[in-house]
């Protein structure tokens, strides 16, 4: 993963994986430096070189892209130029300098963030959120997407609330995106309104209370009485152990953040809906056991964004403000 900032003179040697600062005119060059490969379509063959009408996608540096279905002869893979056009258009949605991070996961992902003066205080001075546009350009035949998420400094993670209106835009998957830059800029500009709505939702969730024990039960359920009784005899019961460890991890995260943000002592396990959602999201992103391929920062962000329990937590808290 590489990070660059737009709006500063070049300060560091441009090496893949090294944080560096570049001028705004070099943003495309920075994207290319990280995505320094092409994706090509080649025919697939059966036994004894039997011809098929299917094609596979291959990276020029690492070969066949596993996990991506075969494509038809009509399929045209998008290029790094297309990704650059998306990044430049997304950067235009913010005033001044931006910071970008890139990631590859069966397609191109880019996070675009503005300067920290775009922060929104949700509680006191230590629970702020900052906008993040996450661009997804996969090779699964689906449209490109731009999603407005938020980085929360209280837990140092990036979250995406999928069900908040105005926070996601779809971009037609076509070749030659650079020729449609004006349209792309307008499309990403729509996410500015989504950011305003997301701030309103966050502030409103902070005013609503939930009981954390009940909230966790609605998301994860509880072990049965039989399982609890068996565990009480000293036997190891996997579901009871998993429930206990997960609950402790979420409570520890929640209490650390309450101390860090200057919130008062919890009364009768009541917390704000904002805290409750972020406790689940943060747990999945940082504390839950990572599967193979989900250990980098960006992959953990994507794992949490697609997690069933995080989505359920989002639905529960949004019901309070609907």
C-alpha positions as CSV (number, residue, x, y, z in Angstrom):
1,X,0.0,0.0,0.0
2,X,1.2,3.5,-0.8
3,X,0.1,6.8,0.5
4,X,0.5,10.2,-1.2
5,X,-0.6,13.7,-0.5
6,X,-1.7,16.2,-3.1
7,X,-0.8,19.8,-2.6
8,X,2.8,19.5,-1.3
9,X,6.1,19.6,-3.1
10,X,7.9,16.3,-3.5
11,X,9.6,15.4,-0.2
12,X,10.5,11.7,-0.3
13,X,11.9,9.3,-2.8
14,X,9.1,7.7,-4.8
15,X,9.2,4.1,-3.9
16,X,6.4,1.6,-3.8
17,X,5.1,1.2,-0.3
18,X,6.7,4.4,1.0
19,X,4.7,7.4,2.1
20,X,5.4,10.4,0.0
21,X,4.1,13.9,-0.9
22,X,3.6,15.0,-4.4
23,X,2.1,17.9,-6.3
24,X,-1.5,17.7,-7.6
25,X,-0.3,17.3,-11.2
26,X,1.5,14.1,-10.2
27,X,-1.4,12.3,-8.7
28,X,-1.8,10.1,-11.8
29,X,1.9,9.3,-11.8
30,X,1.6,8.2,-8.2
31,X,-1.3,5.9,-9.0
32,X,0.7,4.3,-11.8
33,X,3.7,3.9,-9.6
34,X,1.6,1.6,-7.3
35,X,-0.5,0.0,-10.0
36,X,2.5,-0.6,-12.2
37,X,1.0,-3.5,-14.1
38,X,-1.6,-4.1,-16.7
39,X,-4.6,-6.5,-16.7
40,X,-5.0,-8.5,-19.9
41,X,-7.5,-11.0,-21.2
42,X,-6.2,-14.3,-22.6
43,X,-8.2,-17.3,-23.9
44,X,-8.7,-20.3,-21.7
45,X,-8.2,-23.9,-23.0
46,X,-9.4,-27.3,-22.0
47,X,-7.5,-30.6,-22.0
48,X,-5.1,-31.0,-24.9
49,X,-5.4,-27.3,-25.8
50,X,-9.1,-27.7,-26.5
51,X,-10.5,-24.3,-27.5
52,X,-13.2,-22.6,-25.4
53,X,-15.2,-19.4,-25.7
54,X,-14.0,-18.2,-22.2
55,X,-11.2,-15.9,-21.3
56,X,-9.2,-15.4,-18.1
57,X,-7.8,-12.2,-16.6
58,X,-4.1,-12.0,-16.0
59,X,-1.9,-9.4,-14.3
60,X,1.2,-8.6,-16.3
61,X,3.4,-9.1,-13.2
62,X,1.9,-11.9,-11.2
63,X,-0.2,-13.9,-13.7
64,X,-3.7,-15.3,-13.5
65,X,-6.1,-13.4,-11.1
66,X,-7.6,-16.1,-8.9
67,X,-11.1,-15.6,-7.6
68,X,-12.3,-13.7,-10.7
69,X,-14.7,-15.6,-13.0
70,X,-13.9,-16.2,-16.6
71,X,-15.1,-13.5,-19.0
72,X,-16.6,-13.5,-22.5
73,X,-14.8,-12.4,-25.7
74,X,-16.6,-9.1,-25.5
75,X,-15.3,-8.2,-22.1
76,X,-12.9,-5.2,-22.0
77,X,-10.7,-5.0,-18.8
78,X,-10.4,-1.5,-17.4
79,X,-7.0,0.1,-17.3
80,X,-4.8,2.1,-14.9
81,X,-5.8,5.2,-17.0
82,X,-9.4,4.5,-16.0
83,X,-8.5,4.3,-12.3
84,X,-6.4,7.5,-12.6
85,X,-9.5,9.3,-14.0
86,X,-11.6,8.1,-11.1
87,X,-9.0,9.2,-8.5
88,X,-8.6,12.6,-10.1
89,X,-12.4,13.2,-10.2
90,X,-12.8,12.1,-6.6
91,X,-10.0,14.4,-5.5
92,X,-11.9,17.3,-7.1
93,X,-14.7,16.7,-4.6
94,X,-12.5,18.1,-1.8
95,X,-10.9,21.5,-1.6
96,X,-7.1,21.7,-1.2
97,X,-4.8,18.8,-0.4
98,X,-5.9,15.2,-0.4
99,X,-4.4,11.9,0.8
100,X,-4.8,8.7,-1.1
101,X,-4.1,5.0,-0.3
102,X,-4.2,2.3,-2.9
103,X,-5.0,-1.4,-2.5
104,X,-5.3,-4.4,-4.8
105,X,-7.9,-7.1,-4.1
106,X,-9.1,-8.7,-7.3
107,X,-9.4,-5.2,-8.6
108,X,-8.3,-1.6,-7.8
109,X,-9.3,0.1,-4.6
110,X,-8.3,3.7,-3.7
111,X,-9.2,5.7,-0.6
112,X,-9.2,9.5,-1.1
113,X,-9.3,11.8,2.0
114,X,-9.1,15.6,2.4
115,X,-7.2,17.6,4.9
116,X,-8.2,17.3,8.5
117,X,-9.9,20.7,8.6
118,X,-12.9,18.8,7.1
119,X,-13.4,17.1,10.5
120,X,-16.8,16.9,12.2
121,X,-17.0,16.7,16.0
122,X,-19.5,14.2,17.2
123,X,-18.7,14.2,21.0
124,X,-16.4,16.7,22.7
125,X,-13.0,17.3,21.0
126,X,-11.8,13.7,20.8
127,X,-14.5,11.9,18.8
128,X,-14.2,13.5,15.3
129,X,-15.0,12.0,11.9
130,X,-13.4,12.8,8.6
131,X,-14.7,12.1,5.1
132,X,-13.1,9.3,3.0
133,X,-14.1,8.4,-0.5
134,X,-13.4,4.7,-1.3
135,X,-13.2,3.9,-5.0
136,X,-13.8,0.3,-6.1
137,X,-12.9,-0.8,-9.6
138,X,-13.1,-4.6,-9.6
139,X,-13.0,-7.2,-12.4
140,X,-16.2,-8.9,-11.6
141,X,-18.3,-7.2,-14.3
142,X,-20.0,-4.8,-11.8
143,X,-20.0,-1.1,-12.1
144,X,-17.3,1.0,-10.5
145,X,-18.5,2.6,-7.2
146,X,-17.5,5.6,-5.1
147,X,-18.6,5.4,-1.5
148,X,-18.3,8.1,1.2
149,X,-17.1,6.6,4.4
150,X,-15.7,8.2,7.5
151,X,-12.4,7.9,9.5
152,X,-13.0,8.1,13.2
153,X,-10.0,9.3,15.2
154,X,-11.3,7.8,18.5
155,X,-10.8,4.3,17.1
156,X,-8.5,5.0,14.2
157,X,-10.5,3.1,11.7
158,X,-12.4,3.7,8.5
159,X,-16.1,2.8,8.4
160,X,-18.6,2.6,5.6
161,X,-22.3,2.9,6.4
162,X,-23.9,1.4,3.3
163,X,-27.5,2.3,4.1
164,X,-27.1,6.0,4.6
165,X,-28.6,7.7,1.5
166,X,-26.4,9.7,-0.8
167,X,-23.2,8.0,0.3
168,X,-22.7,5.8,-2.7
169,X,-22.6,6.4,-6.5
170,X,-22.3,4.0,-9.3
171,X,-20.1,4.6,-12.4
172,X,-20.6,2.8,-15.7
173,X,-17.8,0.3,-16.4
174,X,-16.6,1.5,-19.8
175,X,-13.3,2.1,-21.5
176,X,-12.1,5.6,-22.0
177,X,-13.2,7.1,-18.7
178,X,-10.8,10.0,-19.1
179,X,-12.9,11.4,-21.9
180,X,-15.8,11.7,-19.5
181,X,-13.9,13.6,-16.7
182,X,-16.5,16.4,-16.4
183,X,-19.3,13.8,-15.9
184,X,-17.1,11.9,-13.4
185,X,-16.4,15.1,-11.4
186,X,-20.1,15.8,-11.2
187,X,-20.8,12.3,-10.1
188,X,-18.2,12.4,-7.2
189,X,-19.5,15.9,-6.3
190,X,-22.8,14.2,-5.4
191,X,-20.9,12.5,-2.5
192,X,-20.4,15.9,-0.8
193,X,-24.1,15.9,0.0
194,X,-23.8,12.4,1.2
195,X,-21.1,13.5,3.6
196,X,-23.4,16.2,5.0
197,X,-26.1,13.5,5.6
198,X,-23.6,11.2,7.1
199,X,-22.5,13.9,9.6
200,X,-26.2,14.5,10.5
201,X,-26.7,10.7,11.1
202,X,-23.7,10.4,13.3
203,X,-24.7,13.4,15.4
204,X,-28.2,12.0,15.8
205,X,-27.0,8.6,16.7
206,X,-24.9,10.1,19.5
207,X,-28.1,11.4,21.1
208,X,-29.9,8.0,21.1
209,X,-29.2,5.4,23.8
210,X,-29.1,1.7,23.6
211,X,-28.5,-1.0,26.1
212,X,-25.3,-2.7,25.0
213,X,-26.1,-6.2,26.3
214,X,-29.4,-6.2,24.4
215,X,-27.7,-4.7,21.3
216,X,-25.1,-7.5,21.3
217,X,-27.8,-10.1,21.7
218,X,-29.7,-8.8,18.7
219,X,-26.6,-9.1,16.6
220,X,-24.9,-12.2,17.8
221,X,-27.5,-14.0,19.9
222,X,-26.6,-16.0,23.0
223,X,-25.5,-19.6,23.7
224,X,-28.4,-21.9,24.6
225,X,-29.1,-22.8,28.3
226,X,-27.9,-26.3,27.6
227,X,-24.6,-25.0,26.2
228,X,-24.2,-22.7,29.2
229,X,-25.0,-25.5,31.7
230,X,-22.5,-27.8,30.0
231,X,-19.8,-25.1,30.1
232,X,-20.5,-24.5,33.8
233,X,-19.4,-28.1,34.5
234,X,-16.0,-27.2,33.2
235,X,-16.3,-28.7,29.8
236,X,-15.1,-26.6,26.8
237,X,-18.1,-25.5,24.7
238,X,-16.9,-23.7,21.5
239,X,-20.0,-21.5,21.1
240,X,-19.8,-20.4,24.8
241,X,-16.0,-19.6,24.6
242,X,-16.4,-17.7,21.3
243,X,-19.3,-15.7,22.7
244,X,-17.4,-14.9,25.9
245,X,-14.2,-13.8,24.1
246,X,-16.1,-11.7,21.5
247,X,-18.2,-10.0,24.2
248,X,-15.1,-9.2,26.3
249,X,-13.2,-7.8,23.3
250,X,-16.2,-5.5,22.3
251,X,-16.7,-4.3,25.9
252,X,-12.9,-3.6,26.2
253,X,-12.9,-1.6,23.0
254,X,-16.0,0.3,24.0
255,X,-14.6,1.2,27.5
256,X,-11.2,2.3,26.1
257,X,-13.0,4.6,23.7
258,X,-15.2,6.1,26.4
259,X,-12.1,6.9,28.4
260,X,-10.3,8.3,25.4
261,X,-13.2,10.5,24.4
262,X,-14.0,11.8,27.9
263,X,-17.4,10.2,28.2
264,X,-18.9,9.6,31.6
265,X,-19.0,6.3,33.4
266,X,-21.6,3.9,31.8
267,X,-24.9,3.7,33.7
268,X,-26.8,0.4,33.4
269,X,-24.9,-0.6,30.3
270,X,-26.4,2.3,28.3
271,X,-24.3,3.8,25.6
272,X,-25.1,6.0,22.6
273,X,-26.1,4.2,19.4
274,X,-23.1,5.8,17.8
275,X,-20.8,4.1,20.3
276,X,-22.6,0.8,19.9
277,X,-22.3,0.7,16.1
278,X,-18.6,1.7,16.2
279,X,-17.8,-0.9,18.8
280,X,-19.1,-3.6,16.5
281,X,-17.5,-2.1,13.4
282,X,-14.2,-1.6,15.2
283,X,-14.2,-5.1,16.7
284,X,-14.6,-6.7,13.2
285,X,-12.0,-4.4,11.7
286,X,-9.3,-4.7,14.3
287,X,-10.0,-7.5,16.9
288,X,-11.8,-10.3,15.2
289,X,-9.6,-13.2,14.0
290,X,-8.4,-12.3,10.5
291,X,-8.7,-14.8,7.7
292,X,-6.0,-15.3,5.1
293,X,-5.8,-12.3,2.9
294,X,-7.5,-9.9,5.4
295,X,-4.6,-8.8,7.5
296,X,-3.6,-5.5,5.8
297,X,-5.2,-2.2,6.8
298,X,-7.2,-1.8,3.7
299,X,-8.4,-5.5,3.5
300,X,-9.6,-5.2,7.1
301,X,-11.6,-2.1,6.1
302,X,-13.2,-4.1,3.3
303,X,-13.8,-7.0,5.5
304,X,-15.7,-4.9,8.0
305,X,-17.7,-3.1,5.3
306,X,-18.9,-6.5,4.0
307,X,-19.4,-8.2,7.3
308,X,-23.0,-9.4,8.0
309,X,-22.9,-8.4,11.7
310,X,-21.7,-4.9,11.0
311,X,-24.5,-4.5,8.5
312,X,-27.0,-5.8,11.1
313,X,-25.6,-3.3,13.6
314,X,-26.0,-0.5,11.1
315,X,-29.6,-1.4,10.4
316,X,-30.4,-1.5,14.1
317,X,-29.0,1.9,14.9
318,X,-30.5,3.5,11.7
319,X,-33.9,2.3,12.8
320,X,-33.6,4.7,15.8
321,X,-33.3,7.7,13.5
322,X,-35.6,6.7,10.6
